[in-house]
Amino acid sequence: MTLLPTSLVGSYPQPDWLIDREKLSHQMPPRVRAASLWRVAPQWIDQAQDDATLLAIRAQERAGLDILTDGEMRRESYSNRFATALEGVDLENPGTVTSRSGHSITVPRVTGKIRRKYPVQVCDMRFLRANTDRKTKITVPGPFTMSQQAQNDFYPAVEEMALDYAAAVNAEIKDLFAAGADVVQIDEPWMEARPDEAQRYGLAALARAVDGVTGTMALHICFGYAALVPGRPARYSFLEKLADAPVQQISIETAQSKLDCSVLANLPTKTIILGVIDLSTNEVESAETVAARIRRALPFVSPERLVIATDCGMKYLPAESAFGKMQAMVAGARIIRAEAQARARQHA
């Protein structure tokens, strides 16, 4: 594997002809289905999403990324495609919860036992695998996050609901690896938003989600989409609690928050997916700016334990900006790779 490989966290901008990006950007990420966002008639949507996915794959290849995602072209949000495909959810009569930003949002209402009825994203993974020869990653929403994005009208305790979400995620992950994934990433932004609950039962749900999984697992925690949740604290509240989490990789943001990377010394066994692209602005960073952000982490994480990535998903960026930022990320990683190789030669 390339030293300091580059990758997206997950999403890439969907084309305007596929989804109403203006409408998308003026609402919180949908937790229930939002069919009105799509600009393609239902009988053509699968073909259109295939075409958009191919464009996202080719954009990543042209930019020089090493580990490719499908860009999440088929998703209205990172979580609702999976969360609304499960048994036990009443989609006709949704519920409400308070979001991490304090807004009341419409969410799935759980009225029965949560079970996975069928593979949800396996066809997405097979399509990605069939259309690139590079390493691949696909993301799934985490059980703790889904338990926070649902109204519980069935389980005596939310802890039980989270464990059933975890069982559904576990079955999906195993099928995704069987379909050719090199990395599967669990997205758990709500672990950072609700650290007390995450400590109480989120880590147990995570362990259940990866039980018996043999492939490379990543965990993504973040502060929310920069386009929708402005501002970033200078530190994570839950990151250090993940030192013993049963995943090999942890994905974090450092660019917008100017994170004090010394916290990474507390994760000595993890590969760090280091977010170095600021998604709060459309301005494309220079390669040297990206390189400087990578250097901040090097006193605490060896280059061999770093994957270079965006802060979070690129879903809300203009396509031109997103492509330019990917190119800058690749160029910045190349600078640090050359520096690391030069140091290695000096000590050889």
C-alpha positions as a printed NumPy array, in Angstrom:
array([[  0.   ,   0.   ,   0.   ],
       [  1.166,   3.529,  -0.785],
       [  2.567,   5.479,   2.157],
       [  0.022,   8.139,   3.185],
       [ -2.79 ,   6.854,   0.94 ],
       [ -5.582,   9.308,   0.129],
       [ -9.328,   8.823,   0.315],
       [-12.676,  10.526,   0.764],
       [-14.517,  10.108,   4.031],
       [-17.519,   8.947,   2.014],
       [-19.628,  11.305,  -0.049],
       [-18.847,  13.309,  -3.201],
       [-21.142,  16.013,  -4.667],
       [-24.138,  14.596,  -6.508],
       [-24.823,  16.137,  -9.932],
       [-27.514,  18.816, -10.214],
       [-29.31 ,  16.729, -12.836],
       [-29.644,  13.889, -10.31 ],
       [-30.728,  15.655,  -7.122],
       [-32.083,  19.088,  -6.18 ],
       [-28.925,  20.391,  -4.561],
       [-30.487,  23.754,  -3.719],
       [-33.255,  22.079,  -1.756],
       [-30.803,  19.622,  -0.224],
       [-28.602,  22.419,   1.089],
       [-31.474,  24.234,   2.806],
       [-32.61 ,  21.412,   5.06 ],
       [-31.034,  19.14 ,   7.614],
       [-29.927,  15.726,   6.288],
       [-33.126,  13.692,   5.868],
       [-33.624,  10.827,   8.334],
       [-36.734,   9.485,   6.564],
       [-37.009,   9.038,   2.812],
       [-37.049,  12.255,   0.769],
       [-38.117,  11.193,  -2.724],
       [-38.87 ,  14.802,  -3.72 ],
       [-35.126,  15.563,  -3.77 ],
       [-34.545,  13.395,  -6.857],
       [-34.814,  15.033, -10.291],
       [-35.057,  11.77 , -12.212],
       [-38.269,   9.826, -12.727],
       [-38.515,   6.653, -10.624],
       [-38.253,   4.321, -13.626],
       [-34.862,   5.857, -14.537],
       [-33.422,   6.473, -11.076],
       [-31.27 ,   3.317, -10.868],
       [-29.671,   4.04 , -14.236],
       [-29.119,   7.688, -13.338],
       [-27.54 ,   6.77 , -10.018],
       [-25.252,   4.286, -11.794],
       [-24.148,   7.046, -14.174],
       [-23.535,   9.479, -11.32 ],
       [-21.564,   6.839,  -9.429],
       [-19.347,   6.252, -12.463],
       [-18.669,   9.994, -12.65 ],
       [-17.723,  10.034,  -8.955],
       [-15.408,   7.041,  -9.365],
       [-13.676,   8.557, -12.397],
       [-13.287,  11.919, -10.636],
       [-11.529,  10.229,  -7.722],
       [ -9.292,   8.285, -10.091],
       [ -8.397,  11.401, -12.099],
       [ -7.579,  13.295,  -8.91 ],
       [ -5.244,  10.466,  -7.905],
       [ -6.982,   9.03 ,  -4.839],
       [ -5.774,   5.646,  -3.63 ],
       [ -8.888,   4.359,  -1.82 ],
       [-12.181,   5.015,  -3.612],
       [-15.77 ,   5.251,  -2.402],
       [-18.92 ,   5.217,  -4.521],
       [-19.466,   8.867,  -3.592],
       [-22.772,   7.894,  -1.941],
       [-24.607,   8.958,  -5.106],
       [-27.625,   6.779,  -4.26 ],
       [-28.2  ,   8.332,  -0.837],
       [-30.323,  11.257,   0.242],
       [-28.222,  11.327,   3.398],
       [-25.444,   9.208,   4.849],
       [-27.857,   7.285,   7.096],
       [-31.413,   7.224,   5.788],
       [-30.926,   4.773,   2.892],
       [-29.979,   2.035,   5.347],
       [-32.058,   3.097,   8.355],
       [-35.326,   3.183,   6.413],
       [-34.761,  -0.243,   4.831],
       [-35.051,  -2.109,   8.129],
       [-37.937,  -4.1  ,   9.567],
       [-39.593,  -2.603,  12.635],
       [-39.797,   0.949,  11.283],
       [-43.093,   2.709,  10.511],
       [-42.253,   4.964,   7.566],
       [-45.838,   6.095,   7.018],
       [-46.118,   7.613,  10.498],
       [-42.685,   9.046,  11.348],
       [-41.586,  10.411,  14.689],
       [-39.479,  13.364,  15.797],
       [-36.312,  13.903,  17.814],
       [-34.117,  16.873,  18.597],
       [-31.063,  16.955,  16.325],
       [-27.501,  17.515,  17.51 ],
       [-27.895,  21.153,  16.417],
       [-31.054,  21.608,  18.519],
       [-33.661,  21.38 ,  15.729],
       [-36.744,  19.173,  15.793],
       [-36.41 ,  16.718,  12.905],
       [-38.578,  13.988,  11.375],
       [-37.15 ,  10.519,  11.97 ],
       [-38.108,   6.859,  11.581],
       [-40.539,   5.665,  14.258],
       [-39.62 ,   2.272,  15.661],
       [-42.739,   0.186,  16.29 ],
       [-41.284,  -3.328,  16.192],
       [-38.064,  -5.289,  16.487],
       [-35.3  ,  -3.887,  14.277],
       [-34.094,  -6.475,  11.757],
       [-32.302,  -6.316,   8.417],
       [-34.716,  -7.622,   5.805],
       [-32.22 ,  -7.828,   2.94 ],
       [-28.772,  -6.5  ,   1.922],
       [-29.154,  -2.756,   1.45 ],
       [-25.856,  -1.544,  -0.04 ],
       [-24.328,  -4.73 ,  -1.436],
       [-25.311,  -3.862,  -5.024],
       [-23.659,  -0.453,  -4.494],
       [-20.457,  -2.191,  -3.389],
       [-20.49 ,  -4.621,  -6.304],
       [-20.911,  -1.725,  -8.727],
       [-17.959,   0.11 ,  -7.172],
       [-15.792,  -3.009,  -7.217],
       [-16.642,  -3.711, -10.862],
       [-15.68 ,  -0.204, -11.964],
       [-12.272,   0.403, -10.417],
       [ -9.12 ,  -1.6  ,  -9.79 ],
       [ -8.101,   0.59 ,  -6.836],
       [ -8.739,  -0.09 ,  -3.169],
       [-12.342,   0.535,  -2.131],
       [-14.239,   1.719,   0.935],
       [-17.946,   1.876,   1.629],
       [-19.728,   3.43 ,   4.59 ],
       [-22.637,   2.327,   6.761],
       [-24.463,   4.348,   9.425],
       [-23.555,   3.303,  12.951],
       [-25.995,   1.638,  15.337],
       [-25.606,   4.292,  18.03 ],
       [-26.232,   7.118,  15.573],
       [-29.291,   5.379,  14.128],
       [-30.637,   4.854,  17.649],
       [-30.372,   8.622,  18.204],
       [-32.081,   9.329,  14.883],
       [-35.218,   7.319,  15.651],
       [-38.273,   7.664,  17.867],
       [-38.443,   4.568,  20.054],
       [-42.04 ,   3.412,  20.498],
       [-41.246,  -0.271,  21.016],
       [-38.186,  -1.091,  23.099],
       [-38.221,  -0.848,  26.916],
       [-34.742,   0.71 ,  26.72 ],
       [-32.87 ,   2.463,  23.912],
       [-29.854,   0.284,  24.709],
       [-31.772,  -2.745,  23.413],
       [-32.733,  -0.9  ,  20.253],
       [-29.106,   0.086,  19.622],
       [-28.003,  -3.545,  19.908],
       [-30.609,  -4.632,  17.334],
       [-29.436,  -1.85 ,  15.012],
       [-25.947,  -3.231,  15.576],
       [-27.015,  -6.74 ,  14.568],
       [-28.43 ,  -5.34 ,  11.316],
       [-25.215,  -3.402,  10.654],
       [-23.138,  -6.501,  11.418],
       [-24.952,  -8.566,   8.791],
       [-24.56 ,  -5.753,   6.253],
       [-20.835,  -5.337,   6.926],
       [-20.138,  -9.027,   6.408],
       [-21.989,  -8.943,   3.087],
       [-20.092,  -5.803,   2.018],
       [-16.74 ,  -7.492,   2.579],
       [-17.976, -10.533,   0.684],
       [-18.89 ,  -8.177,  -2.18 ],
       [-15.307,  -6.907,  -2.43 ],
       [-14.888,  -4.019,   0.012],
       [-11.339,  -3.404,   1.227],
       [-12.525,  -1.13 ,   4.062],
       [-15.958,  -0.687,   5.618],
       [-16.469,   2.502,   7.597],
       [-19.092,   2.946,  10.304],
       [-20.313,   6.54 ,  10.556],
       [-20.963,   7.485,  14.195],
       [-21.122,  11.3  ,  14.383],
       [-23.56 ,  11.151,  17.292],
       [-20.906,   9.555,  19.504],
       [-19.286,  12.974,  19.543],
       [-22.607,  14.785,  19.945],
       [-23.78 ,  12.638,  22.881],
       [-20.666,  11.278,  24.573],
       [-22.345,  10.207,  27.822],
       [-24.841,   7.985,  26.03 ],
       [-22.098,   6.767,  23.7  ],
       [-20.043,   5.714,  26.707],
       [-23.028,   4.033,  28.34 ],
       [-24.134,   1.877,  25.42 ],
       [-22.696,   3.158,  22.116],
       [-19.399,   1.319,  22.494],
       [-21.224,  -1.926,  23.278],
       [-23.329,  -1.456,  20.14 ],
       [-20.159,  -0.833,  18.12 ],
       [-18.638,  -4.069,  19.44 ],
       [-21.791,  -5.948,  18.412],
       [-21.69 ,  -4.354,  14.942],
       [-18.197,  -5.672,  14.222],
       [-18.481,  -9.027,  16.001],
       [-16.979, -11.735,  13.812],
       [-15.914,  -9.278,  11.093],
       [-12.469, -10.023,   9.655],
       [-11.975,  -7.126,   7.208],
       [-10.508,  -3.679,   7.877],
       [-12.985,  -1.563,   9.839],
       [-12.967,   2.22 ,  10.169],
       [-15.001,   4.449,  12.48 ],
       [-15.852,   8.052,  11.549],
       [-16.761,  10.623,  14.174],
       [-17.185,  14.304,  13.383],
       [-18.853,  17.567,  14.342],
       [-21.444,  17.502,  11.531],
       [-21.45 ,  18.782,   7.954],
       [-19.634,  22.129,   7.837],
       [-22.25 ,  23.463,   5.386],
       [-25.017,  22.884,   7.946],
       [-23.254,  23.04 ,  11.322],
       [-20.968,  26.088,  11.385],
       [-18.007,  26.316,  13.731],
       [-15.881,  23.598,  15.255],
       [-14.602,  23.065,  18.8  ],
       [-10.836,  22.755,  19.127],
       [-11.054,  19.285,  20.639],
       [-13.092,  16.089,  20.554],
       [-15.024,  15.04 ,  23.64 ],
       [-15.127,  11.312,  22.794],
       [-12.046,  10.574,  20.702],
       [ -9.872,   9.211,  23.501],
       [-12.639,   6.774,  24.501],
       [-12.036,   4.986,  21.19 ],
       [ -8.52 ,   3.808,  22.044],
       [ -9.778,   0.27 ,  22.682],
       [-12.612,   0.298,  20.14 ],
       [-12.665,  -2.876,  18.005],
       [-11.818,  -1.097,  14.748],
       [ -8.489,  -0.639,  13.006],
       [ -9.004,   2.901,  11.691],
       [-10.499,   6.086,  13.155],
       [-11.544,   8.978,  10.916],
       [-11.388,  12.509,  12.355],
       [-11.527,  16.181,  11.348],
       [ -8.513,  18.447,  11.864],
       [ -8.62 ,  21.107,   9.14 ],
       [-11.465,  23.434,  10.055],
       [-11.101,  22.934,  13.804],
       [ -7.286,  23.279,  13.723],
       [ -7.352,  20.28 ,  16.033],
       [ -4.598,  19.907,  18.611],
       [ -3.222,  16.675,  17.206],
       [ -1.458,  15.699,  20.426],
       [ -4.653,  13.809,  21.293],
       [ -3.674,  11.274,  18.632],
       [ -0.899,  10.041,  20.896],
       [ -3.69 ,   8.446,  22.935],
       [ -4.619,   6.185,  19.991],
       [ -1.311,   4.33 ,  19.564],
       [ -2.729,   1.204,  17.903],
       [ -5.062,   2.901,  15.41 ],
       [ -4.566,   3.985,  11.836],
       [ -5.783,   7.587,  11.714],
       [ -7.844,   8.764,   8.749],
       [ -6.7  ,  12.362,   9.011],
       [ -9.124,  15.016,   7.782],
       [ -7.036,  17.789,   6.208],
       [ -9.548,  19.422,   3.826],
       [-11.716,  22.259,   5.175],
       [-15.309,  21.805,   3.984],
       [-16.593,  25.096,   5.405],
       [-15.3  ,  26.952,   2.344],
       [-15.379,  26.354,  -1.403],
       [-11.86 ,  27.753,  -1.684],
       [ -9.373,  25.122,  -2.812],
       [ -6.392,  24.745,  -0.503],
       [ -2.846,  24.808,  -1.826],
       [ -0.826,  21.606,  -1.689],
       [  1.462,  23.222,   0.892],
       [ -1.502,  24.115,   3.126],
       [ -2.549,  20.471,   3.051],
       [  1.019,  19.371,   3.735],
       [  1.212,  21.694,   6.729],
       [ -1.971,  20.149,   8.156],
       [ -0.476,  16.678,   7.777],
       [  2.74 ,  17.789,   9.491],
       [  0.733,  18.787,  12.586],
       [ -0.042,  15.109,  13.163],
       [  3.399,  13.65 ,  12.502],
       [  4.851,  14.208,  15.997],
       [  2.091,  11.948,  17.325],
       [  1.365,   9.458,  14.511],
       [  3.895,   7.827,  12.207],
       [  3.287,   8.24 ,   8.461],
       [  2.692,   4.49 ,   8.246],
       [ -0.422,   4.923,  10.412],
       [ -1.996,   7.755,   8.428],
       [ -4.611,   7.854,   5.682],
       [ -5.105,  11.358,   4.268],
       [ -8.714,  12.392,   3.766],
       [-11.277,  15.169,   3.842],
       [-12.657,  16.426,   7.149],
       [-16.094,  14.911,   6.488],
       [-18.239,  14.121,   3.445],
       [-17.99 ,  16.436,   0.408],
       [-21.712,  16.148,  -0.366],
       [-22.508,  19.869,  -0.084],
       [-19.561,  21.308,  -2.036],
       [-19.761,  22.443,  -5.665],
       [-18.282,  19.763,  -7.9  ],
       [-15.452,  22.001,  -9.177],
       [-14.405,  22.852,  -5.641],
       [-14.582,  19.233,  -4.523],
       [-12.423,  18.055,  -7.416],
       [ -9.858,  20.781,  -6.802],
       [ -9.717,  19.929,  -3.112],
       [ -9.107,  16.263,  -3.936],
       [ -6.227,  17.258,  -6.209],
       [ -4.769,  19.463,  -3.462],
       [ -5.088,  16.625,  -0.971],
       [ -3.218,  14.249,  -3.266],
       [ -0.504,  16.835,  -3.941],
       [ -0.123,  17.633,  -0.233],
       [  0.201,  13.959,   0.633],
       [  2.82 ,  13.616,  -2.102],
       [  4.908,  16.371,  -0.47 ],
       [  4.876,  14.64 ,   2.937],
       [  5.47 ,  11.242,   1.343],
       [  8.611,  12.566,  -0.343],
       [  9.817,  14.102,   2.935],
       [  9.241,  10.828,   4.803],
       [ 11.043,   8.817,   2.156],
       [ 13.975,  11.233,   2.212],
       [ 14.276,  10.858,   5.995],
       [ 14.128,   7.078,   5.657],
       [ 16.987,   7.13 ,   3.144],
       [ 19.071,   9.299,   5.476],
       [ 18.667,   6.758,   8.276],
       [ 19.186,   3.709,   6.059]])
